[in-house]
Structures are given as C-alpha cells and as structure tokens.
C-alpha cells in the first residue's frame, strides 16, 4: 500500500454516521464481472445512504460538491455486504497495513454473489458501520 495512502487512512477518524447512513475515509478496489479488477488500492471517501453507495476522491468533494462522485452504486433488495475479513496488505514494498475488508455485492440467490466494490478500512468499527449502512439501504 503506498505510504501516502497508509498515512491518509490512519490520520484521524473523520467518520460520519447515523442509523441508515455512514461515511468515512476508506481504501477501495473496483470490481468487474464479479472479480476485483483494480491492481492497487486507492484512497477515497465513501458515503452510504439514501439507497446508494457513492465514492468521492476526498471528503472536501463530498462536502462541497456531492454530485461530483467517482462512482455510484444504486442499492437494490439483492445487494448485501459480505462478511468482514481482516487482512494485511502492502504495495510497492511499503510496510504492510491491516485492513478490515468487505465487498458490496449482489446476491440473486442463484449463483455466487457478484462483487461490485471492495472496501478496506483501517478501523474495524468503521467497517462494521458501513456494513450496517449497506444492509439498511438495500431495498
């Protein structure tokens, strides 16, 4: 994981939440056809609420221009968050960092769930809040 990404994710815990909405600084990887397609993690600000998962380049964009998101996933009744798993990651020879990771995925009950986004959090509590927000917003 790039040194600057590690520093950003561990520099404070600026997370916002209520019952059905949560947001915070995370690391993310994109998925295509149900498989992680990003080689490297990228830092972003995620907002989950109002039936959507939205990724922003940073918290300032989220606050000042909420329509300027990088990716938006509309959550349906088939969406779910996977189980949270803790894993140690490193990129480019940097020191490793432990991330609490889960997938935003679609489970139609026929095949294995189709992964749409992988989210990694430095703090377990943020990962748990985001998982609860995905569950609350999937309808």
C-alpha positions as CSV (number, residue, x, y, z in Angstrom):
1,X,0.0,0.0,0.0
2,X,1.5,3.4,-0.9
3,X,2.9,5.3,2.1
4,X,0.7,8.3,1.4
5,X,-2.4,6.0,1.3
6,X,-1.5,4.5,4.6
7,X,-1.0,7.9,6.2
8,X,-4.3,9.2,4.9
9,X,-6.3,6.3,6.1
10,X,-4.7,6.4,9.6
11,X,-4.6,10.2,10.0
12,X,-7.7,10.7,12.1
13,X,-11.0,9.0,12.2
14,X,-13.3,11.5,10.4
15,X,-16.2,9.2,10.0
16,X,-19.9,10.3,10.0
17,X,-22.8,8.0,10.7
18,X,-26.4,7.6,11.8
19,X,-28.7,4.6,11.7
20,X,-29.0,4.2,7.9
21,X,-26.2,6.5,6.7
22,X,-22.5,6.2,7.2
23,X,-19.4,7.8,5.6
24,X,-15.7,7.7,6.1
25,X,-12.2,7.5,4.6
26,X,-11.5,4.1,3.1
27,X,-9.3,2.2,0.7
28,X,-11.2,0.8,-2.3
29,X,-10.8,-1.5,-5.3
30,X,-13.2,-1.7,-8.2
31,X,-14.7,-5.0,-9.4
32,X,-15.7,-6.1,-13.0
33,X,-17.8,-9.1,-13.7
34,X,-17.7,-10.1,-10.0
35,X,-13.9,-10.1,-9.7
36,X,-11.6,-7.5,-8.3
37,X,-10.1,-5.6,-11.3
38,X,-8.0,-3.0,-9.5
39,X,-4.4,-3.9,-9.0
40,X,-3.8,-1.2,-6.3
41,X,-5.9,0.2,-3.5
42,X,-6.9,3.9,-3.8
43,X,-8.0,6.1,-1.0
44,X,-11.4,7.7,-1.2
45,X,-14.3,9.0,0.8
46,X,-17.4,6.7,0.8
47,X,-20.9,7.7,1.6
48,X,-23.7,5.2,2.1
49,X,-27.2,6.4,2.4
50,X,-30.4,7.1,0.5
51,X,-30.2,3.7,-1.2
52,X,-26.8,4.5,-2.7
53,X,-23.1,3.9,-2.2
54,X,-21.1,6.9,-3.5
55,X,-17.3,7.2,-3.8
56,X,-15.6,10.5,-3.8
57,X,-12.0,11.5,-4.3
58,X,-11.9,13.1,-0.9
59,X,-14.1,14.4,1.9
60,X,-13.9,18.0,0.6
61,X,-15.6,17.0,-2.6
62,X,-18.2,15.1,-0.7
63,X,-19.0,18.2,1.4
64,X,-18.7,20.9,-1.3
65,X,-19.9,19.1,-4.4
66,X,-21.9,15.9,-3.5
67,X,-22.9,15.4,-7.2
68,X,-19.3,15.1,-8.2
69,X,-18.8,11.4,-7.2
70,X,-16.3,8.9,-8.7
71,X,-18.7,6.0,-8.7
72,X,-22.3,5.5,-7.6
73,X,-24.0,2.1,-6.9
74,X,-27.8,2.0,-6.5
75,X,-28.6,-0.5,-3.8
76,X,-31.4,-2.9,-4.5
77,X,-33.0,-5.6,-2.4
78,X,-30.4,-8.1,-3.8
79,X,-27.5,-6.0,-2.6
80,X,-25.6,-7.0,0.6
81,X,-22.3,-6.6,2.3
82,X,-20.1,-9.6,2.6
83,X,-18.5,-10.8,5.8
84,X,-15.8,-8.5,7.1
85,X,-12.3,-10.1,7.0
86,X,-9.1,-8.7,8.4
87,X,-6.1,-8.9,6.1
88,X,-2.6,-7.4,5.9
89,X,-1.7,-5.6,2.7
90,X,1.4,-3.9,1.3
91,X,2.1,-2.3,-2.1
92,X,5.3,-1.2,-3.7
93,X,7.5,-2.6,-0.9
94,X,5.9,-0.3,1.7
95,X,5.2,-1.5,5.2
96,X,2.1,-3.6,5.4
97,X,-1.2,-2.3,6.9
98,X,-4.1,-4.3,8.3
99,X,-7.4,-3.5,6.7
100,X,-10.9,-4.7,7.6
101,X,-12.3,-5.5,4.2
102,X,-15.7,-6.4,2.8
103,X,-17.5,-6.4,-0.6
104,X,-20.6,-4.6,-1.7
105,X,-22.2,-7.4,-3.8
106,X,-25.3,-8.6,-5.5
107,X,-26.8,-11.9,-4.3
108,X,-29.7,-13.0,-6.5
109,X,-29.8,-16.4,-4.8
110,X,-29.0,-18.4,-7.9
111,X,-25.2,-18.1,-8.3
112,X,-22.4,-16.9,-6.1
113,X,-22.8,-13.2,-5.1
114,X,-21.4,-10.8,-7.8
115,X,-18.9,-8.4,-6.2
116,X,-19.2,-4.7,-7.3
117,X,-16.7,-3.0,-4.9
118,X,-14.1,-3.9,-2.3
119,X,-13.8,-1.6,0.7
120,X,-11.0,-1.7,3.2
121,X,-11.0,0.2,6.5
122,X,-8.1,0.8,8.9
123,X,-10.7,0.8,11.8
124,X,-12.9,-2.2,12.4
125,X,-15.6,0.0,13.8
126,X,-15.9,1.9,10.5
127,X,-16.1,-1.3,8.5
128,X,-18.9,-2.5,10.8
129,X,-20.8,0.8,10.4
130,X,-20.5,0.7,6.7
131,X,-21.8,-2.9,6.5
132,X,-24.8,-1.9,8.6
133,X,-25.5,1.0,6.3
134,X,-25.4,-1.2,3.2
135,X,-27.8,-3.6,4.9
136,X,-30.1,-0.7,5.9
137,X,-30.1,0.8,2.5
138,X,-30.6,-2.3,0.4
139,X,-34.3,-2.3,-0.6
